[in-house]
Amino acid sequence: MFVQWIFLISSATLISSKWSPARIVGGHLVSIESVPWQASLLKADEHYCGAVIYSKTVVLTAAHCVKDPSPSLYSVRVGSSSSIIGGQVVKASKVLKHDKFSQPFELSNDIAVIQLQSSLQMGVGVSSIPLADTSPRPGSSVSVSGWGKTGLFKEGSELLLETTVAIVDQNACQKSHYGRISKDMICAAALVKDSCNGDSGGPLVSRGKLWIFVISSVSLISSKWIPERIVGGQSVSIESVPWQAALLKNGVQCCGAAIYSEDYIITAAHCVQYGGPGSFSVRVGSDYSHSGGQVVRVSKILSHEGYSRRLSNDIAVIRLQSSLTMSSSVSNIPLANSSPPNGYPASVSGWGALGYYEKLAQSLSGVTVKIVDHKMCSESYNGYITEDMICAAAPGKDACTGDSGGPLVSNGRLVGIVSFGNDCAHPDYPGVYANVAVLRTWILSAIQKLE
């Protein structure tokens, strides 16, 4: 859904990996002689992450690649286009992570230095690279290389790959990631190009200097972390989904929402993270997010106290200043008491973008997806999916940017609130929603507190 094209990188010279080591997507084969500073970080003698040669005795990598800093676990392979054979393999002597490295999700200061037990033999295919003195300008071309996967759920590449991306404006990246980009990160992007699992810790290079290490390609959630939108759906009338609301911020649609009653609306916590009640209003009873129906101002907002940047407990309750006028196009929807079984159909609707690089839709769209096994979904996101989340997917169908906070409905009940995903309608990443059945008790309690 949202995560495909953004590299989270640290200005200390590094990128970061999606919550697990990253990989090269949309790249091409390259010889080690073209990127002689590239190293493979081995854990238990198997390729685990990328790394960069700083000197004969020191390599640099991402701190999340060496979460267990025991030197005996690690070695590096250099001078080979293969991650499994050839070149020189040298064991690690010491590992030092940045003392302000933050886990498990924010990944700020995601950098580590590894000292080797013996010196590398420098030559063709094995060379150091100088550190950059300044950050590259937005739009600058940079290259990233590694042996990571060529796509999610695909095998890691045994042969070295490289791709070219462009530096993204820091403010734009910051907005896309809901403020999660810290000053020690830098972002890069290109259409259908990215690093992926196995590339974390590897080099991002421009003009012969190391700008950053691949740290994370969270392109989260929300994470990209941007609100979702409907992909692969069709236009629907508000009468078919009368519980659908548009959440407006300063008069402009920013998210979706669901009508709980004439006085209360439910949305995603990340949709109301910035700005007080006075910034928000809701539009109901219209096929359009920008006109028609009823517009009512927000009185109070209560977000789940357990909401975190990991997007767990991504739910909020909104009390309106005045009651909605209920009708055939404005109606509440009951909360689910239990989660639907795996494979069960559910519908999601909203005014989000119709594709990853598309504009927001002007008229309401809807799509049918199916509930995905929680364990399988968690594996897709490398263990990131918590019990308060529920996943749904269908080939070529998904929620997307602008749909966050909107309703996932099954059997006439609200089962989920659109939360986040990796890209839109990505075949390997299901859409992720706040699980209403699990959060039902909190929702009812929040409504009582707002009375």
C-alpha positions as CSV (number, residue, x, y, z in Angstrom):
1,M,0.0,0.0,0.0
2,F,2.2,2.8,1.0
3,V,5.7,1.7,1.3
4,Q,7.4,1.1,-1.9
5,W,9.6,3.9,-3.0
6,I,11.0,5.8,0.0
7,F,14.3,5.0,1.6
8,L,14.8,6.1,5.2
9,I,18.3,7.1,5.4
10,S,20.4,8.7,8.0
11,S,22.3,11.9,7.4
12,A,25.1,10.3,9.3
13,T,25.5,8.4,6.1
14,L,23.0,5.6,6.0
15,I,19.7,4.3,4.9
16,S,17.5,2.0,6.9
17,S,15.6,-1.3,6.2
18,K,12.0,-1.9,6.3
19,W,11.8,-3.5,9.7
20,S,14.1,-6.2,8.3
21,P,17.1,-5.9,6.0
22,A,16.2,-4.3,2.7
23,R,16.6,-5.5,-0.9
24,I,17.1,-4.1,-4.4
25,V,14.0,-3.8,-6.5
26,G,14.0,-2.7,-10.1
27,G,17.8,-2.9,-10.4
28,H,20.4,-4.5,-12.6
29,L,23.3,-6.8,-12.2
30,V,26.6,-5.1,-11.4
31,S,30.2,-6.4,-10.8
32,I,32.0,-5.8,-7.6
33,E,34.6,-3.9,-9.5
34,S,32.0,-1.2,-10.1
35,V,31.1,-0.9,-6.4
36,P,34.3,-2.1,-4.7
37,W,33.3,-0.6,-1.3
38,Q,30.3,-3.0,-1.1
39,A,30.6,-5.7,1.6
40,S,28.3,-8.5,2.7
41,L,27.7,-8.7,6.4
42,L,27.5,-12.4,7.4
43,K,25.7,-13.6,10.5
44,A,26.4,-17.2,11.3
45,D,28.2,-17.4,8.0
46,E,25.1,-16.4,5.9
47,H,24.5,-13.1,4.2
48,Y,22.4,-10.9,6.5
49,C,22.9,-7.3,5.6
50,G,25.0,-5.0,3.5
51,A,28.0,-3.1,4.7
52,V,30.5,-0.5,3.5
53,I,34.3,-0.6,3.5
54,Y,35.6,2.5,5.4
55,S,39.2,1.3,5.7
56,K,41.3,-1.9,5.8
57,T,40.1,-2.7,9.3
58,V,36.7,-1.0,9.6
59,V,33.4,-1.4,7.9
60,L,30.1,0.5,8.5
61,T,26.6,-0.9,8.6
62,A,23.2,-0.2,10.0
63,A,22.7,-0.5,13.8
64,H,19.6,-2.7,13.3
65,C,21.7,-5.2,11.4
66,V,23.8,-5.8,14.6
67,K,21.1,-5.7,17.3
68,D,23.0,-8.4,19.1
69,P,26.5,-6.7,19.2
70,S,28.4,-9.9,19.9
71,P,31.4,-9.8,17.5
72,S,31.6,-13.6,17.3
73,L,28.3,-13.7,15.4
74,Y,29.6,-11.6,12.5
75,S,32.0,-11.6,9.6
76,V,32.2,-9.8,6.3
77,R,32.7,-10.9,2.7
78,V,34.4,-8.4,0.3
79,G,35.7,-8.5,-3.2
80,S,33.0,-10.8,-4.7
81,S,29.9,-10.2,-6.8
82,S,28.4,-13.2,-5.0
83,S,27.1,-13.1,-1.4
84,I,27.9,-16.8,-0.9
85,I,31.2,-17.5,-2.4
86,G,34.5,-15.9,-3.4
87,G,36.4,-12.9,-2.2
88,Q,37.8,-12.4,1.3
89,V,35.9,-13.3,4.4
90,V,37.2,-11.7,7.6
91,K,35.7,-12.1,11.1
92,A,34.6,-9.1,13.2
93,S,36.6,-8.1,16.2
94,K,34.4,-5.4,17.8
95,V,31.0,-4.0,17.1
96,L,29.9,-0.5,18.2
97,K,26.3,0.8,17.6
98,H,25.4,4.5,17.9
99,D,24.5,5.1,21.6
100,K,21.3,6.9,20.6
101,F,20.1,4.2,18.2
102,S,16.3,3.8,18.8
103,Q,14.4,0.6,18.4
104,P,12.2,-1.1,17.5
105,F,10.7,1.2,14.9
106,E,11.9,4.7,14.7
107,L,15.4,3.7,13.6
108,S,17.0,7.1,14.3
109,N,20.8,7.0,14.5
110,D,20.8,3.7,12.7
111,I,24.5,3.3,12.2
112,A,27.2,0.9,13.6
113,V,31.0,0.5,13.2
114,I,32.6,-2.9,12.9
115,Q,36.3,-3.5,13.5
116,L,37.8,-6.5,11.7
117,Q,40.1,-9.1,13.2
118,S,42.6,-8.8,10.3
119,S,43.1,-6.2,7.5
120,L,41.4,-6.5,4.2
121,Q,43.7,-6.9,1.1
122,M,42.8,-3.8,-0.9
123,G,42.8,-4.0,-4.7
124,V,40.5,-4.5,-7.6
125,G,37.1,-5.2,-6.2
126,V,38.0,-4.2,-2.7
127,S,38.3,-0.5,-1.9
128,S,37.3,2.0,0.7
129,I,34.9,5.0,0.0
130,P,35.2,8.4,1.6
131,L,32.4,9.8,3.7
132,A,30.3,12.7,2.3
133,D,30.9,16.1,3.9
134,T,27.4,17.4,3.1
135,S,24.0,16.0,2.3
136,P,23.0,15.7,-1.4
137,R,20.5,18.1,-2.8
138,P,16.9,17.0,-3.5
139,G,16.7,15.5,-7.0
140,S,20.3,14.4,-7.0
141,S,20.9,10.9,-8.4
142,V,22.4,8.3,-6.1
143,S,23.0,4.6,-6.4
144,V,22.3,1.8,-4.0
145,S,23.6,-1.7,-4.2
146,G,23.3,-5.1,-2.5
147,W,22.2,-8.7,-2.5
148,G,18.8,-8.3,-1.1
149,K,15.5,-9.6,-2.4
150,T,14.3,-8.5,-5.8
151,G,10.8,-8.3,-4.4
152,L,8.9,-9.2,-1.2
153,F,8.6,-13.0,-0.8
154,K,11.2,-13.6,-3.4
155,E,14.6,-15.1,-2.7
156,G,17.6,-12.9,-2.0
157,S,19.8,-12.3,-5.0
158,E,23.0,-14.3,-5.0
159,L,24.6,-11.8,-7.4
160,L,25.2,-8.2,-6.7
161,L,22.5,-5.7,-7.9
162,E,22.4,-1.9,-8.2
163,T,19.8,0.7,-8.9
164,T,19.6,4.5,-9.2
165,V,17.3,6.6,-7.1
166,A,16.9,10.4,-6.4
167,I,17.1,12.3,-3.2
168,V,13.7,13.4,-1.9
169,D,13.0,16.7,-0.2
170,Q,13.2,16.3,3.6
171,N,10.0,18.2,4.3
172,A,8.1,16.1,1.7
173,C,9.5,12.9,3.2
174,Q,8.7,14.1,6.7
175,K,5.0,14.7,5.7
176,S,4.7,11.4,4.0
177,H,5.9,9.6,7.2
178,Y,3.9,11.6,9.7
179,G,6.8,13.3,11.3
180,R,8.9,10.1,11.8
181,I,11.8,11.3,9.8
182,S,14.5,12.6,12.1
183,K,17.4,14.9,11.2
184,D,19.8,12.0,11.0
185,M,17.8,10.5,8.1
186,I,17.6,11.3,4.4
187,C,15.1,10.0,1.9
188,A,15.5,8.8,-1.7
189,A,13.0,7.4,-4.2
190,A,12.3,6.2,-7.8
191,L,9.3,4.6,-9.4
192,V,9.3,0.8,-8.9
193,K,12.9,1.0,-7.6
194,D,14.0,0.4,-4.0
195,S,16.2,-1.5,-1.7
196,C,14.7,-4.5,0.0
197,N,15.2,-7.3,2.5
198,G,18.9,-8.1,2.7
199,D,20.2,-4.7,1.5
200,S,20.1,-2.9,4.9
201,G,23.4,-1.5,6.0
202,G,24.6,-1.1,2.4
203,P,25.8,2.0,0.6
204,L,24.0,4.9,-1.0
205,V,26.6,6.6,-3.1
206,S,26.9,9.8,-5.2
207,R,29.9,11.1,-7.0
208,G,32.2,8.6,-5.4
209,K,31.3,9.5,-1.8
210,L,29.2,7.6,0.8
211,W,26.1,9.7,1.5
212,I,24.2,7.2,3.5
213,F,23.6,3.6,4.4
214,V,20.5,1.8,3.5
215,I,18.7,1.6,6.7
216,S,15.1,1.3,6.0
217,S,12.8,1.4,3.1
218,V,9.7,2.2,5.0
219,S,8.2,3.8,2.3
220,L,5.1,2.8,6.5
221,I,3.3,2.9,7.3
222,S,1.2,5.1,7.6
223,S,3.4,4.6,8.3
224,K,5.0,4.8,4.0
225,W,3.3,5.8,6.2
226,I,0.8,7.9,4.5
227,P,-3.0,7.5,4.7
228,E,-4.4,4.8,2.4
229,R,-6.7,5.0,-0.7
230,I,-9.0,2.8,-2.8
231,V,-7.2,0.9,-5.6
232,G,-9.0,-1.5,-8.1
233,G,-12.4,-0.5,-6.9
234,Q,-15.5,1.2,-8.4
235,S,-17.6,4.2,-7.8
236,V,-20.3,3.7,-5.2
237,S,-23.1,5.9,-3.9
238,I,-23.2,7.2,-0.4
239,E,-26.5,5.4,0.1
240,S,-24.7,2.0,-0.3
241,V,-22.2,3.0,2.5
242,P,-24.1,5.6,4.5
243,W,-21.8,5.1,7.5
244,Q,-18.9,6.6,5.4
245,A,-17.6,10.1,6.5
246,A,-14.9,12.3,5.2
247,L,-12.6,13.8,7.9
248,L,-11.7,17.4,7.0
249,K,-8.7,19.3,8.3
250,N,-9.0,23.0,7.8
251,G,-11.8,22.3,5.3
252,V,-9.9,19.8,3.2
253,Q,-10.4,16.1,3.2
254,C,-7.5,14.3,4.9
255,C,-8.9,10.9,6.0
256,G,-11.9,8.8,6.1
257,A,-14.1,8.0,9.1
258,A,-17.0,5.9,10.2
259,I,-20.3,7.0,11.7
260,Y,-20.9,5.3,15.1
261,S,-23.9,7.4,16.1
262,E,-25.4,10.8,15.4
263,D,-22.9,12.4,17.8
264,Y,-19.7,10.2,17.4
265,I,-17.3,9.3,14.6
266,I,-14.5,6.7,14.6
267,T,-11.3,7.2,12.7
268,A,-7.6,6.3,12.8
269,A,-5.4,7.9,15.6
270,H,-2.7,8.9,13.1
271,C,-5.4,11.0,11.2
272,V,-5.8,13.3,14.2
273,Q,-2.3,13.2,15.5
274,Y,-1.5,16.8,14.6
275,G,-4.0,19.6,15.3
276,G,-6.7,20.1,17.9
277,P,-10.4,19.6,17.6
278,G,-10.8,23.1,16.1
279,S,-8.9,22.0,13.0
280,F,-11.3,19.2,12.1
281,S,-14.8,18.7,10.8
282,V,-16.6,15.9,9.1
283,R,-18.7,15.7,5.9
284,V,-21.4,13.0,5.7
285,G,-24.2,12.1,3.3
286,S,-22.4,13.0,0.1
287,D,-20.7,11.1,-2.7
288,Y,-18.1,13.8,-2.7
289,S,-15.4,14.7,-0.2
290,H,-15.4,18.4,-1.2
291,S,-19.1,19.3,-1.5
292,G,-22.6,18.4,-0.5
293,G,-24.1,16.6,2.5
294,Q,-23.7,17.8,6.0
295,V,-20.6,19.4,7.5
296,V,-20.3,19.3,11.2
297,R,-17.4,20.6,13.4
298,V,-15.5,18.5,15.9
299,S,-16.0,19.1,19.6
300,K,-13.6,16.6,21.2
301,I,-11.1,14.0,20.1
302,L,-9.8,11.0,22.1
303,S,-7.0,8.9,20.7
304,H,-6.1,5.5,22.1
305,E,-3.5,6.0,24.9
306,G,-1.6,3.0,23.6
307,Y,-1.3,4.5,20.1
308,S,2.4,4.6,19.0
309,R,4.4,5.4,15.9
310,R,4.3,1.7,15.2
311,L,0.6,2.3,14.5
312,S,-0.6,-0.1,17.1
313,N,-3.9,0.9,18.6
314,D,-4.4,3.2,15.6
315,I,-7.9,4.4,16.6
316,A,-9.6,7.5,17.8
317,V,-13.1,8.6,18.7
318,I,-14.5,12.0,17.7
319,R,-17.4,13.8,19.3
320,L,-19.3,16.3,17.1
321,Q,-20.4,19.8,18.1
322,S,-23.9,19.1,16.9
323,S,-25.8,15.9,16.0
324,L,-26.0,14.5,12.5
325,T,-29.3,14.3,10.8
326,M,-29.7,10.7,10.0
327,S,-31.2,9.5,6.6
328,S,-30.8,7.0,3.8
329,S,-27.3,8.5,3.1
330,V,-26.3,9.1,6.8
331,S,-26.5,6.1,9.0
332,N,-24.5,4.5,11.8
333,I,-22.9,1.1,11.7
334,P,-22.6,-1.3,14.6
335,L,-19.2,-2.4,15.9
336,A,-18.1,-6.0,15.3
337,N,-18.1,-8.3,18.3
338,S,-15.6,-10.7,16.8
339,S,-13.2,-10.7,13.9
340,P,-14.3,-12.3,10.6
341,P,-12.7,-15.6,9.7
342,N,-9.8,-15.8,7.3
343,G,-11.0,-15.5,3.7
344,Y,-14.2,-13.8,4.6
345,P,-15.2,-10.9,2.3
346,A,-15.2,-7.3,3.6
347,S,-15.7,-4.0,1.9
348,V,-13.6,-0.8,2.2
349,S,-14.6,2.6,0.9
350,G,-13.2,6.1,0.7
351,W,-12.0,9.1,-1.4
352,G,-8.4,8.0,-1.4
353,A,-6.1,7.8,-4.5
354,L,-6.9,5.3,-7.2
355,G,-3.3,4.2,-7.4
356,Y,0.1,4.8,-5.7
357,Y,1.1,7.8,-7.8
358,E,-2.5,9.0,-8.5
359,K,-4.4,11.9,-7.2
360,L,-7.2,11.6,-4.6
361,A,-10.5,10.5,-6.0
362,Q,-13.3,13.2,-6.2
363,S,-16.2,10.8,-5.8
364,L,-16.6,7.9,-3.4
365,S,-15.1,4.5,-4.3
366,G,-15.4,1.1,-2.8
367,V,-13.8,-2.3,-3.2
368,T,-14.2,-5.8,-1.8
369,V,-11.2,-7.6,-0.1
370,K,-10.8,-10.7,1.9
371,I,-9.6,-11.2,5.5
372,V,-6.0,-12.4,5.6
373,D,-4.6,-14.9,8.2
374,H,-3.1,-12.8,11.0
375,K,0.1,-15.0,11.2
376,M,0.7,-14.7,7.4
377,C,0.2,-11.0,7.5
378,S,2.6,-10.6,10.4
379,E,5.2,-12.6,8.5
380,S,4.7,-10.2,5.5
381,Y,5.5,-7.3,7.8
382,N,8.4,-9.1,9.6
383,G,6.5,-9.5,12.9
384,Y,5.2,-5.9,12.9
385,I,1.5,-6.8,13.0
386,T,0.1,-6.7,16.6
387,E,-3.1,-8.3,18.0
388,D,-5.0,-5.0,17.6
389,M,-4.6,-5.1,13.8
390,I,-6.5,-7.1,11.2
391,C,-5.4,-7.6,7.6
392,A,-7.3,-7.8,4.3
393,A,-6.3,-8.1,0.6
394,A,-7.3,-9.0,-2.9
395,P,-5.4,-9.0,-6.1
396,G,-5.1,-5.5,-7.5
397,K,-7.4,-4.1,-4.8
398,D,-6.6,-2.1,-1.7
399,A,-7.2,1.1,0.3
400,C,-4.7,3.8,-0.4
401,T,-3.6,7.4,0.3
402,G,-6.5,9.4,1.7
403,D,-8.6,6.4,2.8
404,S,-6.9,6.1,6.3
405,G,-9.5,6.2,9.1
406,G,-12.2,4.8,6.8
407,P,-14.4,1.7,7.4
408,L,-13.7,-1.9,6.7
409,V,-17.1,-3.6,6.9
410,S,-18.2,-7.2,6.9
411,N,-21.6,-8.7,7.4
412,G,-23.1,-5.3,8.2
413,R,-20.6,-4.5,11.0
414,L,-17.5,-2.3,11.4
415,V,-14.6,-4.8,11.6
416,G,-11.7,-2.5,10.8
417,I,-10.4,1.1,10.5
418,V,-8.0,1.7,7.6
419,S,-4.5,2.2,9.1
420,F,-1.5,1.5,6.9
421,G,0.2,-0.7,4.3
422,N,3.2,-1.1,2.1
423,D,2.4,0.6,-1.3
424,C,-1.1,0.3,-2.6
425,A,-2.4,-3.1,-3.7
426,H,1.1,-4.6,-3.4
427,P,0.7,-8.4,-4.0
428,D,3.0,-9.2,-1.1
429,Y,1.7,-6.7,1.5
430,P,-1.9,-7.0,2.7
431,G,-3.7,-3.8,3.9
432,V,-3.6,-3.3,7.6
433,Y,-6.5,-2.1,9.7
434,A,-7.2,-1.4,13.3
435,N,-9.2,-4.4,14.6
436,V,-12.5,-3.1,15.9
437,A,-13.5,-6.3,17.6
438,V,-10.3,-6.2,19.7
439,L,-10.6,-2.5,20.3
440,R,-14.4,-2.5,20.9
441,T,-14.1,-2.2,24.7
442,W,-11.8,0.8,24.4
443,I,-14.1,2.5,21.9
444,L,-17.1,2.2,24.2
445,S,-15.1,3.4,27.1
446,A,-13.8,6.4,25.1
447,I,-17.4,7.4,24.2
448,Q,-18.4,7.4,27.8
449,K,-15.4,9.6,28.7
450,L,-16.4,12.1,25.9
451,E,-20.0,12.3,27.1
